[in-house]
Amino acid sequence: MSARGEYKKLAYHDPPVPQEIYIVRFFFIVLGLFILAALGIQSYNNGLFTSAAFAHGFWSLVWQVIVRVWQLWLGSFFIILDSLLFILFVFSLIKVWPLRDHQKLVVWGLKPTHSHGGVHGSNSEGHAPPKDPIILKHWTAIVKKANTGRTENLRSAVVEADALTDLFLRQSGYAGETMADRLMQISKDSIKSLDRLWDAHRLRNEIAHTPGFVVTSKDAEKALLAFRDFLKEMRAF
């Protein structure tokens, strides 16, 4: 896979975290047990387990049990669930709507230039040429997106900057299943921005895995500067 294709894969197809998988599994297990318990109770009440049921209209009784379970148990459950989801949607809309056009990002040092170093200040410290020009190209695109100040662009810029950083780590030979595994191989004594990068990576995880999570311009700027400083220290550009 090309670096461009791998970058897109990392940015938009990150696997769910274990906590999400456990929550989904737990929900479906509880729901399954609830349905089985309701069917068992209703079958007992309708005499489905008696010998008379097998002699006189067994399948008719089965259908009656299913209909009764839906009327008494499942119908009410899904009505309540739909009501809670609607309330959650309205609450999220009320919280997020005022912020839709009020986030403005002006990130010092993020504005791309056409100098040899590519990114403002990246070559003033005598850094070596970039290891991969594709990294610099994608970083420039991320900067342009972030500086629009739009809420969705801020979220996307942080996620894409995280993916770009992880792509650089993989191309640089750092092994591991996740970006966290690769970061743990780097000493914070040699990379001063490593702690700030961890914070930026955690913010990215909140964006990717927490529904309705709102990113402020301040948090986005802080994260993007951390990604930039880390990539500069790692001689990515």
Buried (B, 14 or more C-beta within 10 A) or exposed (E): EEBEEBBBEBBEEBEEEEEEEEEEEEEEEEEEEEBEEBBBBBBEEBEBEEEEBEEEEEEEBBEBBBEBBBEBBBEEBEEEEEEEEEEEEEEEEEEEEEEEEEBEBEBEBBEBEEEEBBBBBBBEEEBEEBBBEBBBBBBBBBBBBBBBBBBEBBBBBBBBBBBBBBBBBBBEEBEBEEBEEBBEEBEEEEBEBBEBBBEBBEBBBEBBEEEEEBBEBEBBBBBBBBBBBBBBBBBBB
